């Protein structure tokens, strides 16, 4: 879970968030999850291969936001995450889900340089599987 607020840079001139801001909030929640599980070195070897989102409500400048990422499936070399982004109460507007969706990451061997060269997927390290398994079971 990640808490933040919509800043001016996240909005258009009307003070409503850009759709791309959702991905940044979701990645911050994912980084929080990986940090809580003690996993370092995850991001350079886990590129996103699919990202889908349903936008349900606008978020506004200075609105507090909660992003929740849940590991939905842990495969041999890929993971599927589900997420929700919530806009908290603001100026009489009730708390409301702004977006929901899912994305898939794939583990690649050899790090970021290998990814740039089109490396194939590789099994997740056993220690990572052990660290993440409780997150999947806690769903």
C-alpha positions, 0 to 999 in steps of 0.5 A, a space after each residue: 500500500 502506498 499513500 501520496 497526494 496528487 501534485 500539480 505536475 500530475 494534472 492538466 490545467 483543470 487540476 484533474 490528473 493525467 491518466 499516466 499518473 496511475 502507473 506511477 502510483 502503482 509502481 510506487 506501491 509495488 516498490 513498497 511491497 518489494 521493500 517490505 519483502 526485503 527484495 533488492 534488485 527486483 526492478 532491473 530484472 522484472 520488466 512489465 510486459 502487459 499493463 491494463 487499467 480501467 479508469 473509473 473516476 477523476 483525481 484532483 490536485 491536492 487529493 490524497 491517494 491510496 494505491 494498493 498492489 496485490 500479487 495475484 499469481 506467482 508463476 515460474 518466470 512471471 508475476 501478475 499483480 492486481 491494483 486499485 487506486 483510490 482517491 480519498 475524500 476531498 472537499 465533500 467528495 466521497 472516497 472513490 476508486 479512481 482506477 483498477 487493473 492488472 499488470 504482468 512482469 517477467 523475470 529476465 536473466 542477466 539484468 537490464 542490459 540483457 533486457 535491452 538485448 531481448 533476453 528470454 525469461 528466466 525462473 524467479 530466484 528461490 529466495 524471491 519466491 519464498 519472500 513473495 509467497 505470503 503476499 500471494 497467499 494473503 490475497 
